[in-house]
């Protein structure tokens, strides 16, 4: 039974590796939970601000909203119309970045610009797609030309072409930018009707990440990565970055320019704030539909993994302050995804090997070998950590989306695992190509704009799920 001995040995080693890896990752997550709990016990809460305390100043800041768009003819018109109808601010302009070889998107944006002079169309000189950062740089240059002509924006707000903006967003930015250089609002994905598992797993992940992890990260003084949407940056600090990069503030070679820019601004000493502002019904946040199919989700997660965990490690390194332990910790957490996926794959592999071992021993008529004591202990501890992790995830989902969506968080946890496993090989291939000199390309996913009729119009007083 030499073959059976090999199966037993492989099962034992893979199971121990997976159990140890899951335990370390579980303790890492538990440490974040503990920091969050200590903050609450000390009476510091989550840093929430009541919207009523943020009255629009008597001297409103002029604000530029950047919306990069490539192949967004389906969503750019409704997005711009909704933003213009909702935003409560007297002085803003929407800069839409377009490409000459994308006439459908140009036409859709132009139809809105013809009706409202606050929409500024900026068509680059080169064909797309380039990168999102390159598109943003084209918008930055247009803003600088407008500044020379007399309209000087005090801040730049970043949005995606599929975003649904909150009416009070610019009011929040205007008030908080008086004392801060960078503001990030929470991002709360919408749960698409008929795709509760795939689109909904983003809702669960962002509810926990922006409800807990980013709160802890900023409380520890770690650099605040930007989400690329729902964030405002004061023009002087953005100009400072541009001056260091030869005139353009966004790195056109980056796949995750928002993440990298946030860390860069922190290294420069910019005063950042993750703003959780309550409007009486919920949180002032950005809402949008994320990918609703497995294929699209895998593509998006692969891009994030490539940009943050792989290429991002090369590009951003560690915190500039050697003793900034909180920053080092969270940058390490940002980059653990490939190892975490390897451990997750080993865990599923161990379960399959264990099943094969049981079957072979049953066919051979003998008892399977006992699991080693240290492995049994780790498995029991991991079971407790997994149960705790699911409870925490469900609690944060319930806070934002209500109890029904919280019940979906458990099966969606498995969906998230599958997406991560499928995205990892794609990310590694993409990273290998980048190392070989391949040019980064805007590998965007197909977007949808939500139906703003939940019985009339988008109702900010209701939970943000759409089922």
Beta strands, then each sheet from edge to edge (+ up, - down):
strand 1: 48-50
strand 2: 63-68
strand 3: 92-98
strand 4: 119-123
strand 5: 155-159
strand 6: 182-187
strand 7: 231-234
strand 8: 272-278
strand 9: 285-286
sheet 1: 1+ 8+ 6+ 7- 5+ 2+ 3+ 4+
sheet 2: 1+ 8+ 6+ 9+
end
